Amino acid sequence: MFFIEDNEIHIVGRAYAKYPAGSVQGGVIVDLAGTASACKTAIETAGQQANSMPNSVIIGVCGQLVESVTTTVHYDRAHPEQILNGSELKNIIYKVQQRSSERLRNVLREKFSDAHPDVELIHAAVVEMQLDGYTLNNPIGFQGKRLTLTIFNAYIPLVYASMMQGLARQLDLQLVSIAAQPYGISKLLVKSDNARDYGGIFVDVGHTNTDVTVVKNGSVEGMQSFAFGGQAFTRAIQRGLKVPSERAEKIKFEHGSSKLNKRSADKVSEILMADARIWLTGIELSLKEFSDLKILPSRIYLTGAAQYCRS
């Protein structure tokens, strides 16, 4: 839970809750009531910390359901001697968005062989603006000929957007927006004073999916996701050590925190090696989707909270 004051976000409560087994599969909600019950538990706990209850909600989505497109367009103004105003900029952004939507339709045609689902735009952000080669935070009020815009858009299937609206109704909260979670995580470390030089590869390991986001020069280049997450490592330990799922999950986190003795740690490492190679192959294939980038960022940020997302 948070509130905004003086253009700053203040977090006043946070909580996690495990959703019922089978209620979420592959990042997709299959049991709306069960998922809503877990959300209510977390919201109530966070509300107790904040001494108040929320009336609105932002729902984050991630995984293979999120499609993203980063589009850069060079627009030559008809009258470069005139000062750029808000109406002209709005019209240019609209044209960029149209091109972005067309790019996404082409991607979906290749992915779903024309039987692609309808999608809804959930996030749009202007990540960079240049006027005649000079980077500007706001080009309004400047003269110039060539305006270069880079816009990041994230989409989800329309049916899943409707499901998120249904979840908000079950929580009796107003749905403010549906957010692309990998985008939000990647922007957390972008500082206003050095965003221009900022870059990194963000790897978010979820329960059943891993999301990869590439940020270069302060701009989100795109997101990729593949169906391999923390659950696979838990099951490998469960099979290898012949222990219950809950025990395997605990061993996994003890291993990651270096809490196991050397003999046990070596045994778990050996068990996890095959799945780790598969996971690394998924990372490699995801990064190959960014073939337009000649050089990938050197910094890698690994995050995840699979311990709170078991099914």
Residue, then its C-alpha position, 0 to 999 in steps of 0.5 A: m500500500f502507498f500514497i503519493e505526497d509532493n510527487e513522492i511515493h510513500i509505502v505504508g504497508r506490504a504483505y504477501a499471501k500464497y494462493p491456493a494450489g492450482s489457482v494460477q497456472g503458467g502465470v494465468i489465473v484459472d481460479l478467480a475466487g481462490t486468487a481473490s481470496a489470497c489477495k484479500t488476505a495480503i491486502e488486509t495484512a498490509g492495511q493493518q500496517a497502514n492503519s487504513m484500507p485501500n479503495s483502489v488497486i494497481i494489478g501487475v501482470c507478467g509472463q508470456l501473456v505480456e507482449s511488448v514493442t519498443t518503437t523508434v520513429h523519425y518525424d520530419r516537421a514541415h515547418p522547423e522554424q516554428i516552435l513545437n507545441g503540445s497539439e503537434l507533439k500529441n499528433i506525432i505520438y499518435k502516429v508513432q502509436q499507430r506504427s507500434s500497433e502495426r508492429l505488434r500485429n505483425v508479431l502476433r501473426e507470426k506467433f499465432s498464425d493469424a489466429h491471434p487474440d485481441v489485445e489491450l494496451i496496458h502501458a505506454a511510455v515515451v522513453e526518449m525524445q530527440l530534436d535534431g539529435y539533441t536529447l530533451n526531456n520535453p521538446i515543447g517550446f523548441q524549434g527544429k526539423r527532425l523529432t525522434l521518439t522512442i515509445f515503449n508499449a505493453y499489451i495483454p490479451l483482451v480476455y486477460a484484461s477482463m479477468m483482471q477487471g473481474l479480480a478487482r471487482q471481487l476485491d471490491l476495489q477500483l482498478v486504476s491500471i494494469a501494469a507490466q510488472p517487468y517494466g516496473i521492476s526495471k525502472l526501479l533502479v533508474k535514477s533521474d540524474n544518470a538515467r541517460d547512461y543507465g542500462g542493464i539486463f533484468v531477469d525476474v524468476g517467477h513461479t513458472n515463468t522467467d521474464v527478461t527485460v533489457v534497458k539500454n541508455g535509460s530506455v526499455e528495449g523490450m521484454q521477453s518471457f519463457a515458461f521456466g521458473g522456480q517451480a522447476f527447481t523445486r520439483a527437481i529437488q523433490r525428485g532427487l531427494k525424494v522429499p515432499s514439495e514443501r520440504a523441497e522448497k525450503i531446501k531450495f532457499e536454504h541452498g540459495s542462502s548458503k545455509l546448507n552444509k558443504r555435503s548437502a549443498d554439493k548434492v543439491s547443486e548436482i541435482l539442479m545442474a540439468d535444470a539450470r542449463i535449461w534455464l540458461t538456454g531460455i535466457e540465451l534464446s530470450l536475449k537473441e530476440f534483441s538482435d537489433l542491439k549490437i552490444l547488450p548491457s553488461r550489468i545483470y540484475l536477478t530478482g524474484a519472489a517465487q517463495y510467495c507464489r507457490s501453487 
